[in-house]
Amino acid sequence: MSKKVTERNFIIIGQQPWDTEIGSNCKNVALELSKNHRVLYVNSPLDRVTLMRAKNDPKVIKRHNVIKGKEDGLVKIQDNLWNYYPDCIVESINFLKSHSLFNFFNKRNNKKFARSINKALNKLGFTDPILFNDNEMFKGFYLQDFLKPHLGIYYSRDYMLGVDYWKRHGLQLEPQLIAKSNLCFSNSEYLAEYCRKYNQNSYYIGQGCDVDDFINVSSDVPEDVQSVNKPIIGYVGALNSERLDLDIIELIATTYPQYSVVLVGPEDDKFKASKLHQLTNVAFLGQKPVSMLPNYIAAFDICINPQLVNEITIGNYPRKIDEYLALGKPTIATATKTMETFRDFVYLADSPQDYIKLIAKALEENSEALKTKRTEFALTHTWEQSVKLMMDQIVKYESEHNG
């Protein structure tokens, strides 16, 4: 007989630790689940190369102290939610070209990781846990075998195999991990279809957004945008040249020299070396606290998401679109299959020149009525709804497989 919905224990693992500075689907899922279930959110174990290269980083020091027994790795975040720093070091093995060698050492890493997780499970009294794996195809590959959870879930919220780091061994391992999971969930139809190639129990569960933080934003305009010329065309998020089209941003800035282009987020090397830094109407403001992002978006007149269309981005669900819309902002984004969901509320660009035309159109026809429609649409994308869809499928799977 299956457990009641309100009596579940979840283990959540993923690529993003609890102390990440950026928004994280995995953390949002954990927070929502903890309203009705007990949740252990496990940070990725410290690897040896990171310890060597970043030994003075406060986050690395914290993890090393846990490993040395100087600090407790189990931290209570709030009722029903704990964060765990594993007390083990795993080997950095992705440089290995041989799949068989990688798999041998990866299994050893997974065994160490599982042993550490079991310590936390025993301390908390977690029984029959559900393992929720957020795109961690390496360090989580064997956890279902070692932890023997009640159910194993794989969560696909990005096509990681488009990234070189994951591609070498992930092309072999991710399909296997999807296939051996009991259930797979995704935040886009594109990724759900991808998972369904290997596991028929794969479902689209939508995407949540903390829209309350944006709807209730204060009227305070950040100091570093107060003196920027308006109208402001803005972007918030990591400035990653594998995901964003530098040429589109440059085209916007040079076509509209009287406008300001404001970019809020950390830059990769290509962005740092780009011509954009030579343009007087482009402002790079750097990474900001998550709590301040609504204030920056509120100061924009137009929001953009100039994605490159490639295997990394084509199935990606950009959280920032919901954040832009929650504030009622006119938004222009590159057309992708996932963005079709937003077609009635976002201006979709099929080419760089479309951005130029659509910026003009968006500024011209913006109205309070359109702002309200955008906000109302964003309000339908909640973590409560996404997690409910997930739990519905879990209950359905149990009823079909447990009699």
C-alpha positions in Angstrom: 0.0 0.0 0.0 1.4 3.4 -1.0 2.1 6.2 1.5 -0.2 9.1 1.9 0.8 12.2 -0.1 1.5 14.2 3.1 4.0 11.6 4.5 6.7 11.6 1.9 10.5 12.0 2.4 12.4 13.5 -0.5 16.1 13.5 -1.2 17.0 16.2 -3.7 20.3 16.3 -5.5 21.4 18.5 -8.4 24.1 20.7 -9.9 23.3 23.8 -7.9 24.1 23.8 -4.1 21.8 25.5 -1.7 24.2 28.3 -1.2 24.2 29.3 -4.9 23.7 33.0 -5.6 21.5 32.5 -8.7 17.9 31.3 -9.1 17.5 27.6 -9.0 14.5 25.4 -10.1 15.8 22.7 -7.7 15.7 25.0 -4.7 12.2 26.2 -5.6 11.0 22.6 -5.9 12.5 21.8 -2.5 10.8 24.8 -0.9 7.4 24.0 -2.4 7.7 20.3 -1.5 8.6 21.1 2.1 5.2 22.7 2.6 3.8 19.1 2.8 6.7 16.8 2.8 10.1 16.3 4.5 13.0 17.3 2.2 16.7 16.7 2.4 18.5 19.0 -0.1 21.9 17.6 -0.7 24.8 19.8 -2.1 27.1 18.2 -4.6 30.1 16.7 -2.9 33.4 18.6 -3.0 35.7 17.4 -5.7 39.5 17.3 -5.3 40.3 19.8 -8.1 38.0 22.4 -6.7 39.6 21.9 -3.3 43.0 22.5 -4.8 42.1 25.5 -7.0 39.7 27.3 -4.7 40.8 26.3 -1.2 40.4 29.9 0.1 36.8 30.2 -1.2 34.5 30.5 1.9 32.2 27.9 0.4 35.0 25.4 -0.2 36.3 26.1 3.4 32.9 25.3 4.7 32.7 22.0 2.8 36.3 21.0 3.8 35.5 21.8 7.5 32.5 19.4 7.3 34.7 16.7 5.8 37.3 17.2 8.6 34.6 17.0 11.2 34.9 20.6 12.3 31.4 21.5 11.3 28.1 19.8 11.2 27.1 19.2 7.6 23.3 18.9 8.3 21.7 22.3 8.5 18.0 23.0 9.1 16.7 25.6 6.7 13.1 25.7 7.9 10.4 23.3 9.0 10.6 20.1 6.9 13.6 21.3 5.0 17.3 20.4 5.6 20.4 21.2 3.6 23.3 18.7 3.7 27.0 19.2 3.0 28.4 15.7 2.2 31.4 14.7 4.4 33.4 13.2 1.5 35.7 14.3 -1.3 35.1 12.8 -4.7 37.7 12.6 -7.5 37.6 14.9 -10.5 37.4 12.4 -13.4 35.8 14.2 -16.4 39.2 14.5 -18.1 39.2 10.7 -18.6 38.4 9.9 -22.2 37.8 6.2 -21.7 34.1 5.5 -20.9 35.0 2.3 -19.0 37.6 4.1 -16.8 35.2 7.0 -16.2 32.4 4.6 -15.2 34.7 2.7 -12.9 35.7 5.9 -10.9 32.3 7.4 -11.2 30.8 4.4 -9.5 33.3 4.8 -6.7 32.4 8.5 -6.4 28.7 7.7 -6.3 29.3 5.1 -3.6 31.1 7.6 -1.4 28.3 10.1 -2.0 25.6 7.6 -1.2 27.3 6.6 2.0 27.5 10.2 3.1 23.8 10.8 2.2 22.8 7.7 4.2 24.3 9.3 7.3 22.0 12.2 7.0 19.0 10.0 6.2 19.6 8.0 9.3 20.0 11.1 11.5 16.7 12.5 10.2 14.9 9.1 10.3 14.0 9.3 6.6 12.5 6.0 5.4 11.4 5.0 1.8 12.6 8.3 0.4 11.9 9.6 -3.1 15.1 10.5 -4.9 14.8 13.6 -7.1 17.8 14.2 -9.4 18.0 17.6 -11.0 20.1 17.0 -14.1 23.0 15.4 -12.2 23.9 12.7 -14.6 27.4 11.9 -13.2 27.4 12.1 -9.4 23.8 10.9 -9.4 24.1 8.1 -11.9 24.3 5.2 -9.4 22.5 6.8 -6.4 19.3 4.9 -7.2 21.3 1.7 -7.0 23.1 2.5 -3.8 20.4 4.4 -1.9 17.5 2.1 -3.0 14.9 4.8 -2.8 11.1 4.2 -2.9 11.2 6.0 -6.3 13.9 7.5 -8.5 13.0 10.7 -10.4 15.1 12.4 -13.1 14.3 16.1 -13.6 15.4 17.6 -17.0 15.3 21.3 -17.0 18.1 22.0 -19.5 19.7 20.1 -22.4 23.0 19.6 -20.7 24.5 17.5 -23.5 25.0 20.7 -25.6 27.7 21.7 -23.1 31.1 20.2 -23.7 31.7 19.3 -20.0 28.6 17.0 -20.0 28.8 15.8 -23.6 31.8 13.5 -23.5 30.3 11.0 -21.1 26.8 12.3 -20.8 25.9 11.2 -24.3 26.3 7.7 -23.0 25.1 8.1 -19.4 22.1 10.4 -19.5 19.9 8.2 -21.7 20.7 5.3 -19.4 19.9 7.3 -16.3 16.6 8.5 -17.8 15.7 4.9 -18.8 16.4 3.4 -15.3 14.5 6.2 -13.4 10.9 5.4 -12.4 9.7 8.8 -13.6 11.1 11.7 -15.5 9.8 15.3 -15.3 10.6 18.3 -17.4 9.9 22.1 -17.4 9.5 22.2 -21.2 7.6 20.0 -23.8 10.8 19.8 -25.8 12.7 18.2 -23.0 9.8 16.0 -22.1 9.8 14.6 -25.6 13.6 14.1 -25.3 13.2 12.1 -22.1 10.3 10.1 -23.6 12.7 8.6 -26.2 14.2 6.6 -23.3 11.4 6.4 -20.7 7.6 6.5 -21.4 7.0 7.7 -17.9 8.2 11.2 -18.8 6.0 14.2 -18.2 5.9 18.0 -18.7 5.1 19.6 -15.4 5.5 23.3 -16.3 7.7 25.9 -14.7 7.2 28.0 -11.6 8.2 31.5 -10.8 8.3 33.5 -7.6 6.1 36.1 -9.0 5.2 37.6 -5.7 8.7 39.0 -5.4 8.2 40.8 -8.6 4.6 41.9 -8.3 5.3 43.4 -4.8 8.5 45.1 -5.8 9.3 48.4 -4.1 9.5 51.6 -6.1 13.2 52.1 -5.2 15.3 52.5 -8.4 18.8 51.1 -8.0 21.4 53.8 -7.9 23.4 52.5 -10.9 20.4 52.9 -13.2 19.1 56.2 -11.9 21.3 58.2 -14.3 20.9 56.0 -17.3 19.1 57.5 -20.3 15.7 56.2 -21.0 14.1 54.3 -22.6 16.1 51.4 -21.2 16.3 48.0 -23.0 17.3 45.6 -20.3 18.4 42.0 -19.7 18.9 40.2 -16.4 20.8 36.9 -16.1 24.1 35.3 -16.8 25.8 36.8 -19.8 26.9 33.5 -21.4 28.0 33.6 -25.0 27.0 30.0 -25.5 23.4 31.0 -24.8 23.1 34.7 -25.8 23.6 36.3 -29.2 26.2 39.1 -28.9 25.4 40.3 -32.4 21.8 40.9 -31.6 22.6 43.0 -28.5 25.2 45.0 -30.6 22.6 45.5 -33.4 20.1 46.9 -30.9 22.6 49.2 -29.3 23.9 50.6 -32.6 20.4 50.9 -34.2 19.1 52.8 -31.1 22.0 54.9 -29.9 19.6 57.2 -28.1 18.4 54.3 -26.0 20.3 52.6 -23.2 21.0 48.9 -23.2 21.5 47.7 -19.6 22.9 44.2 -18.9 22.6 42.9 -15.3 24.6 39.7 -14.6 28.0 38.1 -14.6 29.9 38.0 -17.9 31.9 35.2 -19.5 35.2 35.9 -21.3 33.6 36.5 -24.7 31.3 39.1 -23.3 34.2 40.8 -21.5 36.1 41.0 -24.7 33.1 42.1 -26.9 32.6 45.3 -28.8 29.7 46.0 -26.5 32.1 47.5 -24.0 33.1 50.2 -26.5 29.5 51.4 -27.0 28.6 54.4 -24.8 24.9 53.4 -24.5 25.6 49.9 -23.2 25.9 49.5 -19.4 27.3 46.3 -17.8 26.2 46.4 -14.1 27.5 43.0 -13.1 25.9 40.4 -10.8 23.4 41.6 -8.3 21.7 40.0 -5.3 18.6 38.0 -6.3 16.5 40.2 -4.0 17.4 43.2 -6.1 16.6 41.8 -9.5 12.9 42.9 -9.5 14.0 46.5 -8.9 16.3 46.4 -12.0 13.6 44.9 -14.1 11.1 47.5 -12.9 13.4 50.2 -14.2 13.5 48.8 -17.7 11.1 50.0 -20.4 11.7 46.9 -22.6 13.0 43.5 -21.6 14.9 41.2 -24.0 16.1 37.6 -24.1 18.3 37.4 -27.2 19.0 33.7 -27.1 21.1 31.9 -29.6 19.2 29.0 -31.0 21.3 25.9 -30.5 21.1 22.5 -28.9 21.7 24.1 -25.5 18.9 26.6 -25.7 16.2 25.2 -28.0 14.4 23.3 -25.2 15.3 25.7 -22.5 12.6 27.4 -20.4 13.9 30.9 -19.6 12.7 31.7 -16.0 13.4 35.3 -16.7 10.5 35.6 -19.1 8.0 35.0 -16.3 9.9 37.5 -14.2 9.7 40.1 -16.9 6.0 39.5 -17.5 5.2 39.5 -13.7 6.2 43.2 -13.8 4.1 43.7 -16.9 7.1 44.5 -19.1 7.0 44.5 -22.9 9.4 41.6 -23.7 11.1 40.6 -27.0 12.6 37.1 -27.1 14.1 34.8 -29.7 11.4 32.4 -31.1 11.9 28.8 -29.9 9.6 25.8 -29.5 9.4 26.5 -25.7 8.7 30.2 -26.3 5.5 29.3 -28.3 3.9 29.0 -24.8 4.4 32.8 -24.5 3.3 33.8 -28.0 0.3 35.8 -26.9 2.2 37.8 -24.3 5.8 38.1 -25.7 7.1 39.5 -29.0 8.9 36.6 -30.7 11.8 37.4 -33.0 12.8 35.0 -35.8 15.8 37.2 -36.9 18.0 39.9 -35.5 16.1 42.5 -37.6 12.9 41.4 -35.9 14.3 42.7 -32.6 14.7 46.2 -34.1 11.1 46.2 -35.5 9.6 44.6 -32.4 11.3 47.0 -29.9 9.7 49.9 -31.8 6.3 48.2 -31.9 6.5 47.3 -28.2 7.3 50.9 -27.1 4.5 52.2 -29.3 1.7 50.0 -28.3 2.5 49.4 -24.6 -0.5 50.1 -22.4 -1.9 49.4 -18.9 -4.2 46.8 -20.3 -1.3 44.9 -21.9 0.7 45.1 -18.7 -2.2 43.6 -16.7 -2.5 40.7 -19.2 1.2 39.9 -19.0 1.1 39.9 -15.2 -2.0 37.7 -15.0 -0.3 35.2 -17.4 2.8 35.1 -15.3 0.7 34.4 -12.2 -0.4 31.1 -13.8 3.2 29.8 -13.6 3.5 28.8 -10.0 5.7 26.3 -8.2 2.6 25.1 -6.4 1.1 24.1 -9.7 4.3 22.5 -11.1 4.9 20.4 -7.9 1.2 19.4 -7.9 1.5 18.1 -11.4 4.6 16.2 -10.3 2.9 14.7 -7.2 -0.1 13.7 -9.3 2.1 11.6 -11.6 3.9 10.1 -8.6 0.6 8.9 -7.1 -0.6 7.6 -10.4 2.7 5.7 -11.0 2.4 4.2 -7.5 -1.2 3.1 -8.0 -0.3 1.4 -11.3 2.9 -0.3 -10.1 2.2 -1.1 -6.4 -1.3 -2.4 -6.8 
